[in-house]
């Protein structure tokens, strides 16, 4: 127990320090390449912090645990908005760029809606069982290519950094980014593994471990990175991390392995989960569209919804 506790604390230290290094490196990389920080948030940061979800997804598909794949993505997307942006907004109101409200958030809502429709076969025909087929995975990949096309289009637009000092060289920035993401993934794995061991030693059920430690554990990289970015005033990275992660989770974490390894049959999930995933995406757009920021009050609303949802998950 003592060794697991020490390693758990060490995992948190590595995770938090890795996030600090990662945000600094990602921000400086954007300035060196003269691209917007929201682009770095939507790509390098978002895809990097979604690595645990992708690893869990592939492992679960290969072990025929399809519900874990879907539950991991649905849960992570809800957590990313309600918990991560909720907590980040408590540190400081998050400014949302005009382009994010008009383009990136609608793309995130669209792919979320498509995912929800593909999951809900028996709503349209009560005589069939919910399945997630290879064709559904390919549809998600096609929608993800629209997002990639959008990223390529904004990548061509260089920004003027005359008034903004570049804090580190490109080599150092890339090194910080790579070392940071390695530390984040390694630290999050340590936290999840040793938390699970401590929970088992204390007699906590595997179901409760799966619903809490593993679900939250795979979202730890996004959580720590977004809070770290908010504390440093890098709001574009914080927002881009969550929006990009949610799109990546649906398009790649679900779409790619399903397209390669085949579909999932006999899906068992609650429509409350699907409704909450859609609602969180819509609320994020509405709050951002209202005044181009997510205020502390709106962050509290996100957190209250998160508490209500998790109370349902644990006690239902």
VOBA-1610 file (N, C-alpha, C; in pm, whole numbers, padded with zeros to 5 digits, always signed):
BEGIN
Unk+00083-00122+00000Unk+00000+00000+00000Unk+00087+00126+00000Unk+00192+00126+00085Unk+00279+00244+00096Unk+00351+00271-00037Unk+00403+00164-00098Unk+00475+00180-00225Unk+00381+00233-00333Unk+00259+00177-00338Unk+00161+00223-00437Unk+00125+00370-00415Unk+00114+00410-00289Unk+00081+00550-00257Unk+00193+00643-00301Unk+00318+00605-00274Unk+00433+00687-00314Unk+00440+00699-00467Unk+00419+00585-00536Unk+00423+00587-00683Unk+00306+00665-00741Unk+00190+00663-00672Unk+00076+00743-00716Unk+00109+00892-00709Unk+00168+00935-00597Unk+00207+01076-00581Unk+00312+01114-00685Unk+00409+01024-00708Unk+00512+01049-00809Unk+00450+01063-00947Unk+00349+00981-00975Unk+00279+00989-01104Unk+00214+01125-01124Unk+00150+01178-01018Unk+00088+01311-01025Unk+00193+01419-01049Unk+00309+01407-00982Unk+00417+01505-00999Unk+00466+01505-01143Unk+00490+01385-01198Unk+00535+01374-01338Unk+00430+01430-01433Unk+00304+01398-01406Unk+00193+01444-01490Unk+00183+01596-01493Unk+00187+01657-01375Unk+00171+01803-01366Unk+00292+01875-01426Unk+00413+01828-01395Unk+00533+01890-01450Unk+00538+01871-01601Unk+00498+01753-01647Unk+00494+01727-01791Unk+00399+01821-01863Unk+00284+01848-01800Unk+00186+01940-01861Unk+00243+02080-01874Unk+00315+02126-01769Unk+00377+02260-01774Unk+00477+02269-01890Unk+00563+02168-01901Unk+00663+02166-02008Unk+00595+02159-02144Unk+00491+02076-02154Unk+00420+02055-02280Unk+00354+02184-02329Unk+00288+02256-02240Unk+00220+02380-02278Unk+00322+02485-02323Unk+00433+02496-02250Unk+00537+02592-02289Unk+00593+02557-02427Unk+00620+02428-02448Unk+00675+02384-02577Unk+00577+02404-02691Unk+00451+02370-02667Unk+00349+02384-02773Unk+00327+02530-02810Unk+00323+02617-02710Unk+00304+02760-02735Unk+00420+02817-02815Unk+00543+02781-02777Unk+00662+02831-02848Unk+00671+02772-02989Unk+00626+02648-03006Unk+00625+02586-03140Unk+00534+02664-03233Unk+00417+02704-03181Unk+00324+02783-03262Unk+00387+02915-03306Unk+00456+02981-03213Unk+00519+03109-03246Unk+00633+03091-03346Unk+00710+02983-03330Unk+00821+02958-03422Unk+00772+02930-03563Unk+00662+02856-03574Unk+00607+02824-03706Unk+00513+02932-03759Unk+00491+03036-03676Unk+00403+03148-03711Unk+00261+03101-03745Unk+00213+03005-03666Unk+00074+02960-03680Unk+00001+02992-03551Unk-00131+02995-03556Unk-00210+03031-03438Unk-00198+02923-03330Unk-00209+02967-03204Unk-00201+02873-03092Unk-00323+02781-03088Unk-00437+02829-03140Unk-00556+02743-03144Unk-00529+02623-03236Unk-00450+02644-03342Unk-00416+02533-03432Unk-00331+02430-03360Unk-00233+02477-03282Unk-00151+02384-03204Unk-00236+02311-03101Unk-00331+02385-03040Unk-00421+02321-02944Unk-00508+02215-03007Unk-00556+02243-03129Unk-00644+02149-03200Unk-00570+02027-03253Unk-00440+02037-03270Unk-00364+01928-03333Unk-00267+01862-03235Unk-00150+01922-03216Unk-00045+01861-03135Unk-00094+01831-02993Unk-00154+01933-02929Unk-00198+01915-02790Unk-00316+01818-02782Unk-00417+01839-02867Unk-00537+01754-02862Unk-00506+01609-02895Unk-00432+01586-03003Unk-00401+01449-03043Unk-00309+01382-02943Unk-00213+01460-02889Unk-00120+01403-02792Unk-00189+01360-02664Unk-00279+01446-02613Unk-00346+01413-02486Unk-00453+01306-02504Unk-00491+01276-02629Unk-00589+01170-02655Unk-00523+01033-02674Unk-00391+01029-02663Unk-00319+00902-02682Unk-00368+00791-02587Unk-00395+00821-02457Unk-00445+00713-02369Unk-00578+00655-02416Unk-00670+00741-02464Unk-00798+00692-02515Unk-00779+00599-02635Unk-00686+00636-02725Unk-00661+00553-02843Unk-00603+00418-02803Unk-00510+00420-02707Unk-00450+00294-02660Unk-00555+00203-02598Unk-00643+00260-02513Unk-00750+00182-02450Unk-00845+00128-02556Unk-00876+00208-02656Unk-00969+00169-02762Unk-00918+00049-02841Unk-00793+00056-02887Unk-00736-00054-02966Unk-00727-00181-02882Unk-00681-00167-02757Unk-00670-00284-02669Unk-00807-00346-02644Unk-00910-00264-02626Unk-01045-00314-02597Unk-01107-00382-02720Unk-01085-00324-02838Unk-01137-00385-02962Unk-01075-00523-02982Unk-00944-00533-02962Unk-00874-00661-02983Unk-00916-00766-02880Unk-00960-00721-02762Unk-01005-00816-02659Unk-01157-00830-02658Unk-01222-00778-02765Unk-01368-00791-02785Unk-01449-00727-02672Unk-01397-00617-02618Unk-01469-00542-02514Unk-01522-00412-02576Unk-01618-00426-02666Unk-01668-00313-02743Unk-01730-00203-02659Unk-01802-00240-02553Unk-01866-00140-02469Unk-01766-00048-02400Unk-01646-00103-02370Unk-01542-00021-02308Unk-01496+00087-02406Unk-01485+00049-02535Unk-01444+00144-02638Unk-01541+00260-02645Unk-01670+00228-02657Unk-01772+00333-02669Unk-01785+00412-02540Unk-01786+00342-02426Unk-01799+00410-02299Unk-01682+00503-02270Unk-01562+00460-02310Unk-01442+00541-02291Unk-01453+00674-02366Unk-01497+00667-02492Unk-01507+00788-02575Unk-01621+00878-02529Unk-01738+00818-02506Unk-01853+00898-02461Unk-01821+00966-02328Unk-01767+00888-02234Unk-01732+00944-02104Unk-01625+01051-02112Unk-01522+01027-02194Unk-01413+01124-02208Unk-01463+01255-02268Unk-01550+01246-02370Unk-01600+01368-02433Unk-01686+01451-02337Unk-01763+01382-02252Unk-01842+01453-02151Unk-01749+01517-02047Unk-01651+01440-02000Unk-01556+01491-01902Unk-01476+01609-01955Unk-01435+01600-02082Unk-01354+01707-02141Unk-01422+01842-02132Unk-01553+01844-02157Unk-01626+01972-02155Unk-01670+02007-02014Unk-01745+01918-01950Unk-01806+01953-01822Unk-01704+01966-01709Unk-01610+01874-01701Unk-01514+01879-01590Unk-01394+01967-01624Unk-01332+01941-01739Unk-01205+02009-01771Unk-01226+02158-01798Unk-01320+02193-01886Unk-01345+02335-01911Unk-01412+02400-01791Unk-01492+02323-01717Unk-01553+02377-01596Unk-01449+02418-01494Unk-01352+02329-01467Unk-01245+02361-01372Unk-01155+02473-01426Unk-01123+02467-01555Unk-01036+02570-01614Unk-01098+02708-01602Unk-01231+02717-01625Unk-01300+02847-01617Unk-01301+02902-01475Unk-01290+02815-01375Unk-01283+02862-01237Unk-01151+02935-01210Unk-01044+02893-01277Unk-00914+02960-01262Unk-00917+03097-01329Unk-00979+03103-01448Unk-00989+03229-01521Unk-01091+03212-01633Unk-01175+03314-01659Unk-01268+03304-01773Unk-01191+03275-01902Unk-01243+03183-01983Unk-01174+03140-02104Unk-01222+03219-02225Unk-01135+03295-02285Unk-01169+03370-02406Unk-01173+03275-02525Unk-01280+03282-02604Unk-01297+03194-02720Unk-01292+03279-02847Unk-01202+03243-02938Unk-01185+03321-03061Unk-01307+03309-03152Unk-01329+03412-03233Unk-01441+03417-03328Unk-01441+03296-03421Unk-01322+03260-03471Unk-01310+03147-03564Unk-01350+03016-03498Unk-01316+03003-03369Unk-01351+02881-03295Unk-01502+02866-03283Unk-01570+02978-03252Unk-01715+02975-03237Unk-01784+02944-03370Unk-01735+03003-03479Unk-01802+02990-03608Unk-01766+02863-03684Unk-01648+02804-03656Unk-01605+02690-03737Unk-01574+02565-03654Unk-01485+02577-03555Unk-01440+02458-03483Unk-01548+02396-03395Unk-01621+02480-03322Unk-01728+02426-03236Unk-01842+02365-03317Unk-01885+02426-03429Unk-01986+02359-03514Unk-01939+02226-03569Unk-01810+02215-03605Unk-01756+02086-03652Unk-01764+01983-03540Unk-01729+02024-03418Unk-01736+01933-03303Unk-01879+01889-03276Unk-01975+01982-03286Unk-02116+01948-03266Unk-02165+01852-03375Unk-02124+01879-03499Unk-02169+01796-03612Unk-02122+01652-03597Unk-01994+01632-03568Unk-01941+01495-03558Unk-01998+01425-03435Unk-02030+01502-03329Unk-02095+01444-03210Unk-02235+01395-03245Unk-02310+01476-03320Unk-02446+01439-03362Unk-02444+01315-03451Unk-02349+01311-03545Unk-02338+01196-03636Unk-02308+01069-03556Unk-02215+01080-03460Unk-02179+00967-03374Unk-02301+00917-03297Unk-02380+01011-03242Unk-02500+00975-03165Unk-02602+00904-03252Unk-02622+00951-03375Unk-02717+00888-03468Unk-02672+00747-03503Unk-02543+00731-03531Unk-02490+00598-03567Unk-02502+00498-03452Unk-02503+00550-03328Unk-02515+00463-03210Unk-02659+00420-03182Unk-02755+00488-03243Unk-02896+00475-03201Unk-02981+00408-03307Unk-02941+00290-03352Unk-03013+00219-03459Unk-03158+00191-03421Unk-03181+00145-03297Unk-03316+00100-03263Unk-03413+00214-03233Unk-03366+00337-03235Unk-03458+00451-03227Unk-03538+00460-03358Unk-03469+00427-03468Unk-03531+00435-03600Unk-03603+00306-03638Unk-03564+00195-03576Unk-03628+00066-03601Unk-03620-00017-03473Unk-03732-00029-03403Unk-03735-00097-03273Unk-03706-00246-03283Unk-03711-00302-03404Unk-03693-00446-03422Unk-03547-00487-03439Unk-03456-00388-03442Unk-03314-00423-03460Unk-03236-00391-03334Unk-03121-00456-03322Unk-03033-00436-03207Unk-02928-00331-03243Unk-02895-00247-03148Unk-02791-00146-03172Unk-02658-00212-03207Unk-02601-00171-03319Unk-02469-00218-03360Unk-02388-00099-03409Unk-02257-00112-03396Unk-02168-00010-03453Unk-02079-00083-03553Unk-02108-00065-03682Unk-02047-00145-03787Unk-01920-00080-03843Unk-01849-00157-03925Unk-01733-00102-03995Unk-01773+00017-04082Unk-01891+00009-04141Unk-01941+00121-04223Unk-01958+00247-04140Unk-02007+00231-04016Unk-02021+00346-03926Unk-01885+00408-03896Unk-01785+00321-03874Unk-01650+00370-03848Unk-01594+00448-03965Unk-01621+00400-04086Unk-01574+00469-04207Unk-01642+00605-04221Unk-01772+00612-04186Unk-01844+00740-04190Unk-01777+00841-04097Unk-01740+00797-03976Unk-01674+00887-03881Unk-01538+00932-03934Unk-01465+00841-03998Unk-01336+00877-04056Unk-01352+00982-04166Unk-01459+00969-04246Unk-01485+01065-04353Unk-01514+01203-04295Unk-01592+01208-04187Unk-01618+01336-04122Unk-01491+01393-04061Unk-01403+01305-04012Unk-01277+01351-03956Unk-01189+01413-04064Unk-01196+01360-04187Unk-01117+01418-04296Unk-01160+01562-04326Unk-01287+01593-04302Unk-01335+01732-04318Unk-01263+01822-04219Unk-01247+01773-04097Unk-01175+01847-03993Unk-01028+01865-04033Unk-00967+01760-04086Unk-00827+01769-04131Unk-00813+01871-04243Unk-00909+01870-04337Unk-00907+01968-04446Unk-00913+02110-04391Unk-00998+02129-04289Unk-01010+02261-04226Unk-00878+02300-04161Unk-00812+02205-04092Unk-00685+02233-04027Unk-00579+02274-04128Unk-00578+02203-04243Unk-00481+02236-04348Unk-00506+02378-04400Unk-00633+02416-04413Unk-00665+02550-04464Unk-00619+02660-04369Unk-00632+02638-04236Unk-00588+02743-04143Unk-00437+02737-04122Unk-00375+02622-04152Unk-00230+02610-04138Unk-00158+02701-04238Unk-00225+02730-04348Unk-00164+02815-04451Unk-00160+02961-04408Unk-00242+02997-04310Unk-00248+03137-04266Unk-00145+03162-04157Unk-00039+03229-04192Unk+00065+03263-04095Unk+00022+03384-04012Unk+00068+03390-03888Unk+00033+03504-03803Unk+00151+03598-03789Unk+00123+03721-03755Unk+00227+03822-03735Unk+00269+03818-03589Unk+00397+03787-03563Unk+00445+03775-03425Unk+00545+03885-03391Unk+00539+03996-03464Unk+00634+04106-03439Unk+00628+04154-03295Unk+00507+04161-03240Unk+00490+04214-03105Unk+00492+04107-02997Unk+00515+03982-03039Unk+00515+03874-02940Unk+00650+03804-02942Unk+00716+03806-02831Unk+00850+03748-02820Unk+00843+03595-02821Unk+00930+03535-02901Unk+00938+03388-02906Unk+01027+03344-02790Unk+00971+03272-02691Unk+01047+03242-02568Unk+01159+03141-02584Unk+01153+03055-02685Unk+01259+02954-02702Unk+01274+02918-02849Unk+01390+02861-02882Unk+01417+02821-03020Unk+01325+02707-03062Unk+01319+02684-03194Unk+01232+02577-03245Unk+01276+02441-03192Unk+01408+02415-03192Unk+01458+02285-03142Unk+01418+02263-02997Unk+01437+02367-02915Unk+01403+02355-02773Unk+01252+02339-02754Unk+01174+02415-02835Unk+01028+02407-02826Unk+00978+02267-02861Unk+01033+02209-02968Unk+00994+02074-03009Unk+01035+01971-02904Unk+01155+01991-02847Unk+01202+01899-02742Unk+01111+01906-02620Unk+01072+02028-02578Unk+00981+02045-02466Unk+00846+01979-02495Unk+00796+01996-02619Unk+00666+01939-02656Unk+00669+01787-02648Unk+00775+01727-02704Unk+00787+01580-02706Unk+00807+01525-02565Unk+00900+01586-02489Unk+00924+01540-02352Unk+00800+01558-02265Unk+00730+01669-02287Unk+00609+01696-02210Unk+00501+01591-02232Unk+00475+01555-02358Unk+00369+01458-02385Unk+00408+01319-02336Unk+00538+01285-02344Unk+00585+01156-02289Unk+00561+01152-02138Unk+00595+01263-02070Unk+00575+01269-01925Unk+00428+01263-01888Unk+00342+01330-01968Unk+00197+01329-01942Unk+00141+01188-01953Unk+00176+01119-02061Unk+00123+00983-02083Unk+00177+00886-01977Unk+00309+00896-01949Unk+00370+00807-01848Unk+00312+00836-01710Unk+00299+00964-01676Unk+00245+01002-01546Unk+00101+00959-01529Unk+00019+00975-01635Unk-00122+00935-01626Unk-00136+00784-01611Unk-00049+00709-01679Unk-00051+00563-01666Unk-00017+00522-01522Unk+00082+00589-01463Unk+00119+00559-01324Unk+00002+00588-01229Unk-00065+00700-01251Unk-00178+00738-01165Unk-00290+00635-01175Unk-00326+00597-01299Unk-00436+00500-01320Unk-00400+00365-01260Unk-00280+00315-01291Unk-00241+00181-01245Unk-00234+00172-01092Unk-00170+00268-01029Unk-00152+00260-00884Unk-00279+00299-00808Unk-00363+00383-00868Unk-00494+00411-00808Unk-00579+00283-00807Unk-00574+00210-00919Unk-00649+00084-00929Unk-00601-00016-00826Unk-00467-00025-00809Unk-00411-00120-00712Unk-00455-00084-00569Unk-00451+00045-00536Unk-00492+00090-00402Unk-00641+00061-00380Unk-00722+00087-00485Unk-00867+00063-00475Unk-00896-00085-00450Unk-00824-00172-00521Unk-00843-00316-00503Unk-00802-00361-00363Unk-00691-00304-00313Unk-00646-00338-00178Unk-00748-00293-00072Unk-00821-00185-00104Unk-00923-00134-00012Unk-01058-00202-00030Unk-01066-00296-00129Unk-01188-00372-00150Unk-01292-00305-00237Unk-01252-00203-00315Unk-01345-00135-00406Unk-01371-00226-00526Unk-01496-00233-00572Unk-01533-00323-00682Unk-01471-00280-00814Unk-01452-00377-00904Unk-01396-00348-01036Unk-01487-00255-01116Unk-01619-00270-01098Unk-01713-00184-01169Unk-01690-00037-01130Unk-01675-00013-01000Unk-01654+00123-00952Unk-01520+00177-01000Unk-01418+00090-01003Unk-01286+00130-01053Unk-01295+00173-01199Unk-01369+00094-01278Unk-01383+00124-01421Unk-01457+00255-01444Unk-01564+00277-01363Unk-01646+00397-01382Unk-01577+00525-01333Unk-01482+00510-01242Unk-01421+00629-01184Unk-01274+00643-01225Unk-01190+00556-01175Unk-01045+00572-01195Unk-01005+00563-01342Unk-01053+00459-01412Unk-01011+00442-01552Unk-01071+00551-01641Unk-01202+00580-01620Unk-01267+00683-01702Unk-01201+00819-01682Unk-01176+00855-01556Unk-01111+00982-01528Unk-00963+00978-01565Unk-00903+00861-01548Unk-00759+00847-01575Unk-00721+00877-01718Unk-00801+00828-01815Unk-00767+00854-01955Unk-00790+01000-01994Unk-00863+01074-01910Unk-00884+01217-01936Unk-00788+01306-01856Unk-00703+01245-01775Unk-00608+01324-01696Unk-00517+01411-01782Unk-00463+01361-01896Unk-00376+01447-01978Unk-00447+01576-02022Unk-00573+01562-02070Unk-00649+01681-02111Unk-00673+01774-01991Unk-00707+01714-01876Unk-00740+01792-01757Unk-00621+01876-01712Unk-00507+01810-01691Unk-00389+01880-01640Unk-00336+01980-01742Unk-00337+01942-01870Unk-00287+02032-01975Unk-00373+02157-01987Unk-00506+02142-01985Unk-00594+02257-02000Unk-00585+02351-01880Unk-00578+02295-01760Unk-00565+02380-01640Unk-00431+02453-01642Unk-00324+02380-01679Unk-00192+02442-01688Unk-00192+02554-01791Unk-00255+02530-01907Unk-00262+02632-02012Unk-00341+02754-01965Unk-00450+02731-01892Unk-00532+02842-01841Unk-00453+02926-01742Unk-00380+02861-01653Unk-00299+02934-01555Unk-00192+03020-01621Unk-00144+02975-01736Unk-00041+03049-01810Unk-00101+03152-01906Unk-00235+03161-01910Unk-00301+03256-02000Unk-00311+03208-02142Unk-00283+03079-02166Unk-00288+03023-02302Unk-00428+02963-02326Unk-00528+03051-02337Unk-00667+03005-02346Unk-00695+02932-02477Unk-00628+02972-02584Unk-00647+02903-02713Unk-00605+02757-02704Unk-00496+02731-02631Unk-00449+02593-02615Unk-00547+02514-02529Unk-00598+02577-02423Unk-00695+02509-02335Unk-00822+02470-02410Unk-00877+02567-02486Unk-01000+02540-02563Unk-00971+02443-02677Unk-00864+02468-02751Unk-00830+02382-02865Unk-00805+02240-02823Unk-00744+02221-02704Unk-00718+02087-02651Unk-00847+02008-02636Unk-00949+02069-02577Unk-01076+02000-02552Unk-01153+01976-02682Unk-01166+02081-02764Unk-01241+02068-02890Unk-01173+01965-02982Unk-01042+01978-02998Unk-00968+01885-03083Unk-00972+01743-03030Unk-00960+01727-02897Unk-00965+01593-02836Unk-01099+01526-02860Unk-01209+01602-02847Unk-01342+01544-02868Unk-01361+01499-03012Unk-01314+01579-03107Unk-01323+01542-03249Unk-01234+01421-03276Unk-01113+01423-03221Unk-01018+01312-03240Unk-01073+01184-03179Unk-01133+01194-03059Unk-01189+01076-02993Unk-01293+01005-03079Unk-01381+01084-03142Unk-01486+01024-03225Unk-01431+00978-03360Unk-01353+01063-03424Unk-01305+01032-03560Unk-01201+00923-03564Unk-01105+00926-03469Unk-00992+00832-03473Unk-01001+00724-03365Unk-01026+00763-03240Unk-01028+00664-03130Unk-01139+00561-03152Unk-01254+00606-03209Unk-01362+00513-03244Unk-01353+00473-03391Unk-01347+00571-03480Unk-01357+00545-03624Unk-01248+00456-03680Unk-01123+00482-03640Unk-01010+00408-03698Unk-01008+00260-03661Unk-01008+00223-03530Unk-01004+00081-03497Unk-01127+00003-03544Unk-01246+00068-03544Unk-01367+00001-03593Unk-01354-00026-03742Unk-01300+00069-03817Unk-01282+00052-03961Unk-01182-00059-03993Unk-01080-00073-03908Unk-00975-00173-03932Unk-01015-00311-03881Unk-01063-00318-03756Unk-01084-00448-03690Unk-01228-00497-03694Unk-01322-00415-03740Unk-01461-00459-03746Unk-01549-00393-03642Unk-01680-00420-03651Unk-01778-00349-03570Unk-01800-00408-03432Unk-01893-00343-03360Unk-01931-00383-03225Unk-02079-00418-03228Unk-02114-00537-03181Unk-02254-00579-03180Unk-02307-00580-03037Unk-02440-00583-03025Unk-02507-00588-02895Unk-02457-00478-02800Unk-02464-00356-02849Unk-02420-00242-02767Unk-02514-00224-02649Unk-02456-00208-02530Unk-02538-00180-02412Unk-02491-00049-02351Unk-02576+00051-02354Unk-02545+00180-02295Unk-02676+00251-02264Unk-02666+00355-02184Unk-02784+00434-02151Unk-02793+00553-02245Unk-02915+00583-02289Unk-02932+00701-02375Unk-02907+00830-02297Unk-02906+00821-02164Unk-02869+00938-02084Unk-02726+00980-02117Unk-02637+00880-02137Unk-02498+00910-02173Unk-02491+00987-02305Unk-02568+00939-02404Unk-02568+01003-02536Unk-02624+01145-02527Unk-02734+01158-02453Unk-02797+01290-02437Unk-02701+01387-02369Unk-02630+01339-02266Unk-02537+01424-02194Unk-02420+01466-02282Unk-02373+01374-02368Unk-02263+01406-02460Unk-02306+01516-02558Unk-02428+01503-02613Unk-02480+01604-02707Unk-02504+01736-02635Unk-02565+01728-02516Unk-02597+01849-02440Unk-02471+01928-02406Unk-02365+01858-02365Unk-02241+01927-02328Unk-02181+02000-02449Unk-02187+01937-02569Unk-02135+02001-02690Unk-02217+02125-02726Unk-02349+02114-02712Unk-02438+02228-02743Unk-02416+02342-02644Unk-02405+02309-02515Unk-02383+02412-02414Unk-02251+02485-02436Unk-02147+02411-02473Unk-02018+02473-02501Unk-02031+02576-02613Unk-02104+02539-02718Unk-02126+02632-02829Unk-02208+02753-02784Unk-02315+02728-02709Unk-02403+02838-02667Unk-02331+02937-02575Unk-02256+02884-02478Unk-02182+02972-02386Unk-02077+03053-02462Unk-02010+02988-02558Unk-01905+03057-02636Unk-01965+03160-02730Unk-02078+03126-02791Unk-02142+03215-02889Unk-02199+03339-02821Unk-02240+03325-02696Unk-02306+03434-02624Unk-02217+03559-02612Unk-02095+03541-02559Unk-02007+03657-02541Unk-01860+03623-02570Unk-01838+03516-02644Unk-01704+03475-02686Unk-01611+03448-02566Unk-01671+03394-02461Unk-01590+03349-02349Unk-01672+03251-02264Unk-01600+03171-02185Unk-01666+03083-02088Unk-01634+03141-01952Unk-01735+03196-01887Unk-01717+03267-01760Unk-01708+03169-01643Unk-01673+03221-01527Unk-01667+03137-01407Unk-01805+03081-01374Unk-01909+03161-01394Unk-02046+03113-01368Unk-02081+02997-01460Unk-02043+03009-01587Unk-02070+02900-01682Unk-01985+02778-01650Unk-01864+02802-01597Unk-01780+02690-01552Unk-01846+02615-01438Unk-01909+02688-01347Unk-01981+02626-01234Unk-02099+02543-01287Unk-02169+02596-01390Unk-02281+02520-01450Unk-02230+02389-01508Unk-02116+02394-01577Unk-02054+02273-01632Unk-02026+02172-01519Unk-01968+02221-01410Unk-01930+02132-01300Unk-02052+02072-01230Unk-02158+02151-01214Unk-02281+02099-01153Unk-02343+01989-01239Unk-02342+02010-01372Unk-02393+01908-01464Unk-02307+01782-01457Unk-02175+01801-01444Unk-02083+01688-01433Unk-02114+01607-01307Unk-02136+01676-01195Unk-02168+01608-01069Unk-02298+01530-01080Unk-02400+01592-01143Unk-02529+01524-01162Unk-02514+01401-01250Unk-02437+01416-01359Unk-02418+01303-01451Unk-02345+01189-01382Unk-02238+01223-01309Unk-02159+01118-01246Unk-02235+01051-01131Unk-02320+01127-01063Unk-02407+01068-00960Unk-02498+00965-01024Unk-02550+00997-01144Unk-02634+00901-01217Unk-02555+00777-01255Unk-02434+00797-01307Unk-02352+00684-01352Unk-02320+00589-01237Unk-02286+00645-01122Unk-02242+00563-01008Unk-02360+00495-00937Unk-02470+00569-00921Unk-02579+00517-00836Unk-02696+00457-00914Unk-02704+00480-01046Unk-02817+00428-01124Unk-02813+00277-01132
//
